[in-house]
């Protein structure tokens, strides 16, 4: 739970939105390589020859 000031919360929300935009753009780039290949299911994002999944407290890439 966030316990900082309202200004700090707004900054963190903006930072999260910026990171989300970057992730979306990277997923679009993966999709452009092999249309229809990018999927998200059961905590895993998969694309052509890759899988990104959460292992404990980190996201990890497997090929």
CHARMM-style PDB file with segment names, atoms N, HN, CA, C and O in Angstrom:
ATOM      1  N   UNK     1       0.830  -1.177   0.000  1.00  0.00      PROA
ATOM      2  CA  UNK     1       0.000   0.000   0.000  1.00  0.00      PROA
ATOM      3  C   UNK     1       0.879   1.247   0.000  1.00  0.00      PROA
ATOM      4  O   UNK     1       1.882   1.305   0.712  1.00  0.00      PROA
ATOM      5  N   UNK     2       0.502   2.239  -0.798  1.00  0.00      PROA
ATOM      6  HN  UNK     2      -0.312   2.192  -1.376  1.00  0.00      PROA
ATOM      7  CA  UNK     2       1.273   3.476  -0.902  1.00  0.00      PROA
ATOM      8  C   UNK     2       1.012   4.357   0.315  1.00  0.00      PROA
ATOM      9  O   UNK     2      -0.136   4.530   0.724  1.00  0.00      PROA
ATOM     10  N   UNK     3       2.074   4.912   0.892  1.00  0.00      PROA
ATOM     11  HN  UNK     3       3.007   4.772   0.560  1.00  0.00      PROA
ATOM     12  CA  UNK     3       1.924   5.746   2.092  1.00  0.00      PROA
ATOM     13  C   UNK     3       2.540   7.135   1.935  1.00  0.00      PROA
ATOM     14  O   UNK     3       2.671   7.863   2.919  1.00  0.00      PROA
ATOM     15  N   UNK     4       2.923   7.515   0.704  1.00  0.00      PROA
ATOM     16  HN  UNK     4       2.817   6.924  -0.095  1.00  0.00      PROA
ATOM     17  CA  UNK     4       3.549   8.815   0.493  1.00  0.00      PROA
ATOM     18  C   UNK     4       2.530   9.926   0.319  1.00  0.00      PROA
ATOM     19  O   UNK     4       1.336   9.744   0.562  1.00  0.00      PROA
ATOM     20  N   UNK     5       3.022  11.076  -0.104  1.00  0.00      PROA
ATOM     21  HN  UNK     5       3.992  11.224  -0.301  1.00  0.00      PROA
ATOM     22  CA  UNK     5       2.168  12.247  -0.307  1.00  0.00      PROA
ATOM     23  C   UNK     5       1.376  12.116  -1.609  1.00  0.00      PROA
ATOM     24  O   UNK     5       1.668  11.262  -2.446  1.00  0.00      PROA
ATOM     25  N   UNK     6       0.375  12.974  -1.760  1.00  0.00      PROA
ATOM     26  HN  UNK     6       0.138  13.667  -1.080  1.00  0.00      PROA
ATOM     27  CA  UNK     6      -0.439  12.975  -2.982  1.00  0.00      PROA
ATOM     28  C   UNK     6       0.422  13.307  -4.198  1.00  0.00      PROA
ATOM     29  O   UNK     6       0.232  12.715  -5.261  1.00  0.00      PROA
ATOM     30  N   UNK     7       1.361  14.236  -4.064  1.00  0.00      PROA
ATOM     31  HN  UNK     7       1.515  14.716  -3.201  1.00  0.00      PROA
ATOM     32  CA  UNK     7       2.248  14.589  -5.179  1.00  0.00      PROA
ATOM     33  C   UNK     7       3.128  13.406  -5.570  1.00  0.00      PROA
ATOM     34  O   UNK     7       3.330  13.130  -6.753  1.00  0.00      PROA
ATOM     35  N   UNK     8       3.643  12.720  -4.567  1.00  0.00      PROA
ATOM     36  HN  UNK     8       3.479  12.945  -3.607  1.00  0.00      PROA
ATOM     37  CA  UNK     8       4.483  11.553  -4.837  1.00  0.00      PROA
ATOM     38  C   UNK     8       3.669  10.458  -5.532  1.00  0.00      PROA
ATOM     39  O   UNK     8       4.174   9.792  -6.436  1.00  0.00      PROA
ATOM     40  N   UNK     9       2.436  10.273  -5.124  1.00  0.00      PROA
ATOM     41  HN  UNK     9       2.026  10.814  -4.390  1.00  0.00      PROA
ATOM     42  CA  UNK     9       1.557   9.285  -5.749  1.00  0.00      PROA
ATOM     43  C   UNK     9       1.338   9.632  -7.221  1.00  0.00      PROA
ATOM     44  O   UNK     9       1.406   8.750  -8.076  1.00  0.00      PROA
ATOM     45  N   UNK    10       1.075  10.903  -7.526  1.00  0.00      PROA
ATOM     46  HN  UNK    10       1.019  11.619  -6.831  1.00  0.00      PROA
ATOM     47  CA  UNK    10       0.889  11.323  -8.913  1.00  0.00      PROA
ATOM     48  C   UNK    10       2.140  11.064  -9.746  1.00  0.00      PROA
ATOM     49  O   UNK    10       2.042  10.628 -10.893  1.00  0.00      PROA
ATOM     50  N   UNK    11       3.313  11.330  -9.177  1.00  0.00      PROA
ATOM     51  HN  UNK    11       3.393  11.684  -8.245  1.00  0.00      PROA
ATOM     52  CA  UNK    11       4.570  11.076  -9.898  1.00  0.00      PROA
ATOM     53  C   UNK    11       4.738   9.582 -10.175  1.00  0.00      PROA
ATOM     54  O   UNK    11       5.131   9.187 -11.272  1.00  0.00      PROA
ATOM     55  N   UNK    12       4.440   8.764  -9.184  1.00  0.00      PROA
ATOM     56  HN  UNK    12       4.121   9.085  -8.292  1.00  0.00      PROA
ATOM     57  CA  UNK    12       4.561   7.310  -9.359  1.00  0.00      PROA
ATOM     58  C   UNK    12       3.540   6.795 -10.375  1.00  0.00      PROA
ATOM     59  O   UNK    12       3.852   5.907 -11.168  1.00  0.00      PROA
ATOM     60  N   UNK    13       2.335   7.342 -10.356  1.00  0.00      PROA
ATOM     61  HN  UNK    13       2.082   8.063  -9.712  1.00  0.00      PROA
ATOM     62  CA  UNK    13       1.320   6.953 -11.342  1.00  0.00      PROA
ATOM     63  C   UNK    13       1.772   7.318 -12.753  1.00  0.00      PROA
ATOM     64  O   UNK    13       1.578   6.539 -13.687  1.00  0.00      PROA
ATOM     65  N   UNK    14       2.370   8.491 -12.913  1.00  0.00      PROA
ATOM     66  HN  UNK    14       2.528   9.123 -12.154  1.00  0.00      PROA
ATOM     67  CA  UNK    14       2.868   8.909 -14.220  1.00  0.00      PROA
ATOM     68  C   UNK    14       4.013   8.016 -14.665  1.00  0.00      PROA
ATOM     69  O   UNK    14       4.078   7.623 -15.830  1.00  0.00      PROA
ATOM     70  N   UNK    15       4.913   7.692 -13.748  1.00  0.00      PROA
ATOM     71  HN  UNK    15       4.860   8.011 -12.802  1.00  0.00      PROA
ATOM     72  CA  UNK    15       6.027   6.798 -14.066  1.00  0.00      PROA
ATOM     73  C   UNK    15       5.494   5.429 -14.512  1.00  0.00      PROA
ATOM     74  O   UNK    15       5.993   4.856 -15.481  1.00  0.00      PROA
ATOM     75  N   UNK    16       4.489   4.910 -13.810  1.00  0.00      PROA
ATOM     76  HN  UNK    16       4.085   5.376 -13.023  1.00  0.00      PROA
ATOM     77  CA  UNK    16       3.888   3.622 -14.174  1.00  0.00      PROA
ATOM     78  C   UNK    16       3.250   3.702 -15.555  1.00  0.00      PROA
ATOM     79  O   UNK    16       3.380   2.768 -16.346  1.00  0.00      PROA
ATOM     80  N   UNK    17       2.567   4.794 -15.857  1.00  0.00      PROA
ATOM     81  HN  UNK    17       2.461   5.553 -15.214  1.00  0.00      PROA
ATOM     82  CA  UNK    17       1.950   4.967 -17.176  1.00  0.00      PROA
ATOM     83  C   UNK    17       3.015   5.020 -18.268  1.00  0.00      PROA
ATOM     84  O   UNK    17       2.829   4.447 -19.342  1.00  0.00      PROA
ATOM     85  N   UNK    18       4.124   5.700 -18.006  1.00  0.00      PROA
ATOM     86  HN  UNK    18       4.276   6.165 -17.134  1.00  0.00      PROA
ATOM     87  CA  UNK    18       5.215   5.789 -18.985  1.00  0.00      PROA
ATOM     88  C   UNK    18       5.810   4.403 -19.253  1.00  0.00      PROA
ATOM     89  O   UNK    18       6.061   4.047 -20.405  1.00  0.00      PROA
ATOM     90  N   UNK    19       6.030   3.637 -18.212  1.00  0.00      PROA
ATOM     91  HN  UNK    19       5.825   3.926 -17.277  1.00  0.00      PROA
ATOM     92  CA  UNK    19       6.567   2.279 -18.365  1.00  0.00      PROA
ATOM     93  C   UNK    19       5.566   1.413 -19.127  1.00  0.00      PROA
ATOM     94  O   UNK    19       5.956   0.633 -19.996  1.00  0.00      PROA
ATOM     95  N   UNK    20       4.282   1.547 -18.805  1.00  0.00      PROA
ATOM     96  HN  UNK    20       3.966   2.180 -18.099  1.00  0.00      PROA
ATOM     97  CA  UNK    20       3.251   0.801 -19.512  1.00  0.00      PROA
ATOM     98  C   UNK    20       3.258   1.098 -21.007  1.00  0.00      PROA
ATOM     99  O   UNK    20       3.095   0.187 -21.819  1.00  0.00      PROA
ATOM    100  N   UNK    21       3.445   2.356 -21.377  1.00  0.00      PROA
ATOM    101  HN  UNK    21       3.578   3.096 -20.717  1.00  0.00      PROA
ATOM    102  CA  UNK    21       3.534   2.730 -22.790  1.00  0.00      PROA
ATOM    103  C   UNK    21       4.720   2.056 -23.464  1.00  0.00      PROA
ATOM    104  O   UNK    21       4.608   1.578 -24.593  1.00  0.00      PROA
ATOM    105  N   UNK    22       5.849   2.017 -22.779  1.00  0.00      PROA
ATOM    106  HN  UNK    22       5.941   2.405 -21.862  1.00  0.00      PROA
ATOM    107  CA  UNK    22       7.040   1.375 -23.334  1.00  0.00      PROA
ATOM    108  C   UNK    22       6.811  -0.120 -23.529  1.00  0.00      PROA
ATOM    109  O   UNK    22       7.207  -0.685 -24.548  1.00  0.00      PROA
ATOM    110  N   UNK    23       6.172  -0.761 -22.551  1.00  0.00      PROA
ATOM    111  HN  UNK    23       5.850  -0.302 -21.723  1.00  0.00      PROA
ATOM    112  CA  UNK    23       5.881  -2.191 -22.656  1.00  0.00      PROA
ATOM    113  C   UNK    23       4.947  -2.447 -23.831  1.00  0.00      PROA
ATOM    114  O   UNK    23       5.168  -3.378 -24.606  1.00  0.00      PROA
ATOM    115  N   UNK    24       3.908  -1.633 -23.972  1.00  0.00      PROA
ATOM    116  HN  UNK    24       3.728  -0.877 -23.343  1.00  0.00      PROA
ATOM    117  CA  UNK    24       2.968  -1.800 -25.079  1.00  0.00      PROA
ATOM    118  C   UNK    24       3.681  -1.658 -26.420  1.00  0.00      PROA
ATOM    119  O   UNK    24       3.416  -2.424 -27.346  1.00  0.00      PROA
ATOM    120  N   UNK    25       4.572  -0.695 -26.529  1.00  0.00      PROA
ATOM    121  HN  UNK    25       4.787  -0.072 -25.777  1.00  0.00      PROA
ATOM    122  CA  UNK    25       5.310  -0.507 -27.780  1.00  0.00      PROA
ATOM    123  C   UNK    25       6.205  -1.709 -28.075  1.00  0.00      PROA
ATOM    124  O   UNK    25       6.296  -2.139 -29.225  1.00  0.00      PROA
ATOM    125  N   UNK    26       6.862  -2.252 -27.064  1.00  0.00      PROA
ATOM    126  HN  UNK    26       6.788  -1.903 -26.130  1.00  0.00      PROA
ATOM    127  CA  UNK    26       7.697  -3.441 -27.267  1.00  0.00      PROA
ATOM    128  C   UNK    26       6.854  -4.637 -27.697  1.00  0.00      PROA
ATOM    129  O   UNK    26       7.272  -5.410 -28.559  1.00  0.00      PROA
ATOM    130  N   UNK    27       5.674  -4.796 -27.106  1.00  0.00      PROA
ATOM    131  HN  UNK    27       5.334  -4.168 -26.406  1.00  0.00      PROA
ATOM    132  CA  UNK    27       4.782  -5.886 -27.518  1.00  0.00      PROA
ATOM    133  C   UNK    27       4.331  -5.694 -28.958  1.00  0.00      PROA
ATOM    134  O   UNK    27       4.222  -6.668 -29.703  1.00  0.00      PROA
ATOM    135  N   UNK    28       4.069  -4.461 -29.361  1.00  0.00      PROA
ATOM    136  HN  UNK    28       4.158  -3.670 -28.756  1.00  0.00      PROA
ATOM    137  CA  UNK    28       3.717  -4.177 -30.750  1.00  0.00      PROA
ATOM    138  C   UNK    28       4.866  -4.528 -31.696  1.00  0.00      PROA
ATOM    139  O   UNK    28       4.632  -5.025 -32.798  1.00  0.00      PROA
ATOM    140  N   UNK    29       6.087  -4.276 -31.277  1.00  0.00      PROA
ATOM    141  HN  UNK    29       6.276  -3.873 -30.382  1.00  0.00      PROA
ATOM    142  CA  UNK    29       7.246  -4.637 -32.096  1.00  0.00      PROA
ATOM    143  C   UNK    29       7.357  -6.150 -32.237  1.00  0.00      PROA
ATOM    144  O   UNK    29       7.632  -6.655 -33.326  1.00  0.00      PROA
ATOM    145  N   UNK    30       7.142  -6.880 -31.132  1.00  0.00      PROA
ATOM    146  HN  UNK    30       6.918  -6.470 -30.248  1.00  0.00      PROA
ATOM    147  CA  UNK    30       7.139  -8.346 -31.211  1.00  0.00      PROA
ATOM    148  C   UNK    30       6.054  -8.836 -32.159  1.00  0.00      PROA
ATOM    149  O   UNK    30       6.292  -9.730 -32.971  1.00  0.00      PROA
ATOM    150  N   UNK    31       4.881  -8.260 -32.058  1.00  0.00      PROA
ATOM    151  HN  UNK    31       4.688  -7.534 -31.398  1.00  0.00      PROA
ATOM    152  CA  UNK    31       3.752  -8.641 -32.907  1.00  0.00      PROA
ATOM    153  C   UNK    31       4.065  -8.376 -34.380  1.00  0.00      PROA
ATOM    154  O   UNK    31       3.654  -9.146 -35.248  1.00  0.00      PROA
ATOM    155  N   UNK    32       4.784  -7.299 -34.665  1.00  0.00      PROA
ATOM    156  HN  UNK    32       5.118  -6.673 -33.960  1.00  0.00      PROA
ATOM    157  CA  UNK    32       5.132  -6.973 -36.055  1.00  0.00      PROA
ATOM    158  C   UNK    32       6.080  -8.008 -36.662  1.00  0.00      PROA
ATOM    159  O   UNK    32       6.059  -8.234 -37.872  1.00  0.00      PROA
ATOM    160  N   UNK    33       6.905  -8.633 -35.830  1.00  0.00      PROA
ATOM    161  HN  UNK    33       6.922  -8.450 -34.847  1.00  0.00      PROA
ATOM    162  CA  UNK    33       7.833  -9.659 -36.310  1.00  0.00      PROA
ATOM    163  C   UNK    33       7.066 -10.887 -36.794  1.00  0.00      PROA
ATOM    164  O   UNK    33       7.375 -11.452 -37.843  1.00  0.00      PROA
ATOM    165  N   UNK    34       6.073 -11.288 -36.024  1.00  0.00      PROA
ATOM    166  HN  UNK    34       5.822 -10.829 -35.172  1.00  0.00      PROA
ATOM    167  CA  UNK    34       5.279 -12.474 -36.365  1.00  0.00      PROA
ATOM    168  C   UNK    34       3.837 -12.209 -35.954  1.00  0.00      PROA
ATOM    169  O   UNK    34       3.441 -12.535 -34.835  1.00  0.00      PROA
ATOM    170  N   UNK    35       3.047 -11.617 -36.853  1.00  0.00      PROA
ATOM    171  HN  UNK    35       3.368 -11.352 -37.762  1.00  0.00      PROA
ATOM    172  CA  UNK    35       1.656 -11.270 -36.515  1.00  0.00      PROA
ATOM    173  C   UNK    35       0.889 -12.445 -35.913  1.00  0.00      PROA
ATOM    174  O   UNK    35       0.941 -13.567 -36.417  1.00  0.00      PROA
ATOM    175  N   UNK    36       0.182 -12.160 -34.830  1.00  0.00      PROA
ATOM    176  HN  UNK    36       0.140 -11.248 -34.421  1.00  0.00      PROA
ATOM    177  CA  UNK    36      -0.618 -13.170 -34.150  1.00  0.00      PROA
ATOM    178  C   UNK    36       0.142 -14.027 -33.167  1.00  0.00      PROA
ATOM    179  O   UNK    36      -0.442 -14.909 -32.537  1.00  0.00      PROA
ATOM    180  N   UNK    37       1.444 -13.785 -33.022  1.00  0.00      PROA
ATOM    181  HN  UNK    37       1.918 -13.069 -33.534  1.00  0.00      PROA
ATOM    182  CA  UNK    37       2.264 -14.647 -32.162  1.00  0.00      PROA
ATOM    183  C   UNK    37       2.284 -14.228 -30.699  1.00  0.00      PROA
ATOM    184  O   UNK    37       2.617 -15.044 -29.839  1.00  0.00      PROA
ATOM    185  N   UNK    38       1.944 -12.998 -30.392  1.00  0.00      PROA
ATOM    186  HN  UNK    38       1.674 -12.335 -31.090  1.00  0.00      PROA
ATOM    187  CA  UNK    38       2.034 -12.516 -29.008  1.00  0.00      PROA
ATOM    188  C   UNK    38       0.731 -12.819 -28.283  1.00  0.00      PROA
ATOM    189  O   UNK    38      -0.348 -12.405 -28.707  1.00  0.00      PROA
ATOM    190  N   UNK    39       0.855 -13.551 -27.179  1.00  0.00      PROA
ATOM    191  HN  UNK    39       1.732 -13.887 -26.834  1.00  0.00      PROA
ATOM    192  CA  UNK    39      -0.304 -13.891 -26.365  1.00  0.00      PROA
ATOM    193  C   UNK    39       0.030 -13.696 -24.889  1.00  0.00      PROA
ATOM    194  O   UNK    39       1.197 -13.702 -24.495  1.00  0.00      PROA
ATOM    195  N   UNK    40      -1.002 -13.526 -24.091  1.00  0.00      PROA
ATOM    196  HN  UNK    40      -1.949 -13.521 -24.410  1.00  0.00      PROA
ATOM    197  CA  UNK    40      -0.850 -13.451 -22.632  1.00  0.00      PROA
ATOM    198  C   UNK    40      -1.843 -14.423 -22.025  1.00  0.00      PROA
ATOM    199  O   UNK    40      -3.041 -14.346 -22.296  1.00  0.00      PROA
ATOM    200  N   UNK    41      -1.346 -15.340 -21.203  1.00  0.00      PROA
ATOM    201  HN  UNK    41      -0.373 -15.403 -20.983  1.00  0.00      PROA
ATOM    202  CA  UNK    41      -2.208 -16.355 -20.617  1.00  0.00      PROA
ATOM    203  C   UNK    41      -1.542 -16.918 -19.362  1.00  0.00      PROA
ATOM    204  O   UNK    41      -0.351 -17.230 -19.364  1.00  0.00      PROA
ATOM    205  N   UNK    42      -2.315 -17.042 -18.310  1.00  0.00      PROA
ATOM    206  HN  UNK    42      -3.282 -16.789 -18.308  1.00  0.00      PROA
ATOM    207  CA  UNK    42      -1.835 -17.652 -17.058  1.00  0.00      PROA
ATOM    208  C   UNK    42      -0.516 -17.061 -16.563  1.00  0.00      PROA
ATOM    209  O   UNK    42       0.402 -17.804 -16.214  1.00  0.00      PROA
ATOM    210  N   UNK    43      -0.415 -15.740 -16.531  1.00  0.00      PROA
ATOM    211  HN  UNK    43      -1.160 -15.137 -16.815  1.00  0.00      PROA
ATOM    212  CA  UNK    43       0.778 -15.093 -15.990  1.00  0.00      PROA
ATOM    213  C   UNK    43       2.003 -15.176 -16.880  1.00  0.00      PROA
ATOM    214  O   UNK    43       3.128 -15.006 -16.411  1.00  0.00      PROA
ATOM    215  N   UNK    44       1.793 -15.437 -18.161  1.00  0.00      PROA
ATOM    216  HN  UNK    44       0.879 -15.575 -18.542  1.00  0.00      PROA
ATOM    217  CA  UNK    44       2.900 -15.575 -19.097  1.00  0.00      PROA
ATOM    218  C   UNK    44       2.590 -14.772 -20.358  1.00  0.00      PROA
ATOM    219  O   UNK    44       1.461 -14.777 -20.848  1.00  0.00      PROA
ATOM    220  N   UNK    45       3.600 -14.087 -20.872  1.00  0.00      PROA
ATOM    221  HN  UNK    45       4.517 -14.083 -20.474  1.00  0.00      PROA
ATOM    222  CA  UNK    45       3.495 -13.400 -22.157  1.00  0.00      PROA
ATOM    223  C   UNK    45       4.405 -14.166 -23.115  1.00  0.00      PROA
ATOM    224  O   UNK    45       5.594 -14.347 -22.852  1.00  0.00      PROA
ATOM    225  N   UNK    46       3.831 -14.606 -24.218  1.00  0.00      PROA
ATOM    226  HN  UNK    46       2.865 -14.459 -24.432  1.00  0.00      PROA
ATOM    227  CA  UNK    46       4.608 -15.399 -25.173  1.00  0.00      PROA
ATOM    228  C   UNK    46       4.619 -14.715 -26.522  1.00  0.00      PROA
ATOM    229  O   UNK    46       3.665 -14.039 -26.909  1.00  0.00      PROA
ATOM    230  N   UNK    47       5.715 -14.904 -27.227  1.00  0.00      PROA
ATOM    231  HN  UNK    47       6.490 -15.453 -26.913  1.00  0.00      PROA
ATOM    232  CA  UNK    47       5.863 -14.411 -28.582  1.00  0.00      PROA
ATOM    233  C   UNK    47       6.703 -15.400 -29.355  1.00  0.00      PROA
ATOM    234  O   UNK    47       6.991 -16.490 -28.859  1.00  0.00      PROA
ATOM    235  N   UNK    48       7.097 -15.045 -30.546  1.00  0.00      PROA
ATOM    236  HN  UNK    48       6.863 -14.160 -30.949  1.00  0.00      PROA
ATOM    237  CA  UNK    48       7.899 -15.914 -31.389  1.00  0.00      PROA
ATOM    238  C   UNK    48       9.186 -16.305 -30.663  1.00  0.00      PROA
ATOM    239  O   UNK    48      10.063 -15.465 -30.465  1.00  0.00      PROA
ATOM    240  N   UNK    49       9.301 -17.552 -30.273  1.00  0.00      PROA
ATOM    241  HN  UNK    49       8.588 -18.234 -30.434  1.00  0.00      PROA
ATOM    242  CA  UNK    49      10.504 -18.134 -29.650  1.00  0.00      PROA
ATOM    243  C   UNK    49      10.841 -17.582 -28.266  1.00  0.00      PROA
ATOM    244  O   UNK    49      11.951 -17.794 -27.778  1.00  0.00      PROA
ATOM    245  N   UNK    50       9.903 -16.875 -27.623  1.00  0.00      PROA
ATOM    246  HN  UNK    50       9.001 -16.703 -28.019  1.00  0.00      PROA
ATOM    247  CA  UNK    50      10.185 -16.357 -26.280  1.00  0.00      PROA
ATOM    248  C   UNK    50       8.983 -16.561 -25.362  1.00  0.00      PROA
ATOM    249  O   UNK    50       7.847 -16.713 -25.811  1.00  0.00      PROA
ATOM    250  N   UNK    51       9.269 -16.560 -24.084  1.00  0.00      PROA
ATOM    251  HN  UNK    51      10.192 -16.437 -23.720  1.00  0.00      PROA
ATOM    252  CA  UNK    51       8.225 -16.567 -23.071  1.00  0.00      PROA
ATOM    253  C   UNK    51       8.716 -15.729 -21.898  1.00  0.00      PROA
ATOM    254  O   UNK    51       9.842 -15.899 -21.430  1.00  0.00      PROA
ATOM    255  N   UNK    52       7.879 -14.842 -21.436  1.00  0.00      PROA
ATOM    256  HN  UNK    52       6.964 -14.704 -21.815  1.00  0.00      PROA
ATOM    257  CA  UNK    52       8.213 -14.001 -20.286  1.00  0.00      PROA
ATOM    258  C   UNK    52       7.250 -14.402 -19.175  1.00  0.00      PROA
ATOM    259  O   UNK    52       6.034 -14.368 -19.360  1.00  0.00      PROA
ATOM    260  N   UNK    53       7.791 -14.777 -18.030  1.00  0.00      PROA
ATOM    261  HN  UNK    53       8.779 -14.804 -17.880  1.00  0.00      PROA
ATOM    262  CA  UNK    53       6.918 -15.202 -16.935  1.00  0.00      PROA
ATOM    263  C   UNK    53       7.482 -14.744 -15.604  1.00  0.00      PROA
ATOM    264  O   UNK    53       8.665 -14.428 -15.470  1.00  0.00      PROA
ATOM    265  N   UNK    54       6.604 -14.722 -14.641  1.00  0.00      PROA
ATOM    266  HN  UNK    54       5.644 -14.978 -14.750  1.00  0.00      PROA
ATOM    267  CA  UNK    54       6.988 -14.293 -13.301  1.00  0.00      PROA
ATOM    268  C   UNK    54       7.524 -15.497 -12.541  1.00  0.00      PROA
ATOM    269  O   UNK    54       6.865 -16.532 -12.443  1.00  0.00      PROA
ATOM    270  N   UNK    55       8.724 -15.347 -12.010  1.00  0.00      PROA
ATOM    271  HN  UNK    55       9.260 -14.506 -12.090  1.00  0.00      PROA
ATOM    272  CA  UNK    55       9.333 -16.364 -11.163  1.00  0.00      PROA
ATOM    273  C   UNK    55       9.661 -15.680  -9.840  1.00  0.00      PROA
ATOM    274  O   UNK    55      10.518 -14.799  -9.769  1.00  0.00      PROA
ATOM    275  N   UNK    56       8.962 -16.106  -8.804  1.00  0.00      PROA
ATOM    276  HN  UNK    56       8.266 -16.822  -8.862  1.00  0.00      PROA
ATOM    277  CA  UNK    56       9.030 -15.471  -7.487  1.00  0.00      PROA
ATOM    278  C   UNK    56       8.689 -13.983  -7.602  1.00  0.00      PROA
ATOM    279  O   UNK    56       7.536 -13.653  -7.877  1.00  0.00      PROA
ATOM    280  N   UNK    57       9.635 -13.089  -7.405  1.00  0.00      PROA
ATOM    281  HN  UNK    57      10.571 -13.357  -7.181  1.00  0.00      PROA
ATOM    282  CA  UNK    57       9.341 -11.656  -7.389  1.00  0.00      PROA
ATOM    283  C   UNK    57       9.909 -10.911  -8.604  1.00  0.00      PROA
ATOM    284  O   UNK    57      10.025  -9.685  -8.580  1.00  0.00      PROA
ATOM    285  N   UNK    58      10.265 -11.657  -9.675  1.00  0.00      PROA
ATOM    286  HN  UNK    58      10.170 -12.652  -9.693  1.00  0.00      PROA
ATOM    287  CA  UNK    58      10.858 -11.025 -10.856  1.00  0.00      PROA
ATOM    288  C   UNK    58      10.236 -11.584 -12.118  1.00  0.00      PROA
ATOM    289  O   UNK    58       9.735 -12.708 -12.125  1.00  0.00      PROA
ATOM    290  N   UNK    59      10.268 -10.797 -13.194  1.00  0.00      PROA
ATOM    291  HN  UNK    59      10.676  -9.883 -13.188  1.00  0.00      PROA
ATOM    292  CA  UNK    59       9.866 -11.272 -14.516  1.00  0.00      PROA
ATOM    293  C   UNK    59      11.113 -11.788 -15.204  1.00  0.00      PROA
ATOM    294  O   UNK    59      12.169 -11.158 -15.148  1.00  0.00      PROA
ATOM    295  N   UNK    60      10.989 -12.951 -15.860  1.00  0.00      PROA
ATOM    296  HN  UNK    60      10.132 -13.463 -15.905  1.00  0.00      PROA
ATOM    297  CA  UNK    60      12.149 -13.590 -16.486  1.00  0.00      PROA
ATOM    298  C   UNK    60      11.813 -14.010 -17.920  1.00  0.00      PROA
ATOM    299  O   UNK    60      10.673 -14.355 -18.232  1.00  0.00      PROA
ATOM    300  N   UNK    61      12.814 -13.974 -18.767  1.00  0.00      PROA
ATOM    301  HN  UNK    61      13.740 -13.694 -18.513  1.00  0.00      PROA
ATOM    302  CA  UNK    61      12.695 -14.371 -20.161  1.00  0.00      PROA
ATOM    303  C   UNK    61      13.241 -15.782 -20.325  1.00  0.00      PROA
ATOM    304  O   UNK    61      14.318 -16.098 -19.822  1.00  0.00      PROA
ATOM    305  N   UNK    62      12.499 -16.627 -21.028  1.00  0.00      PROA
ATOM    306  HN  UNK    62      11.623 -16.370 -21.437  1.00  0.00      PROA
ATOM    307  CA  UNK    62      12.999 -17.930 -21.431  1.00  0.00      PROA
ATOM    308  C   UNK    62      12.887 -18.020 -22.943  1.00  0.00      PROA
ATOM    309  O   UNK    62      11.953 -17.487 -23.542  1.00  0.00      PROA
ATOM    310  N   UNK    63      13.841 -18.694 -23.549  1.00  0.00      PROA
ATOM    311  HN  UNK    63      14.600 -19.127 -23.063  1.00  0.00      PROA
ATOM    312  CA  UNK    63      13.843 -18.839 -25.004  1.00  0.00      PROA
ATOM    313  C   UNK    63      13.779 -20.292 -25.367  1.00  0.00      PROA
ATOM    314  OT1 UNK    63      13.770 -20.633 -26.550  1.00  0.00      PROA
TER     315      UNK     63
END
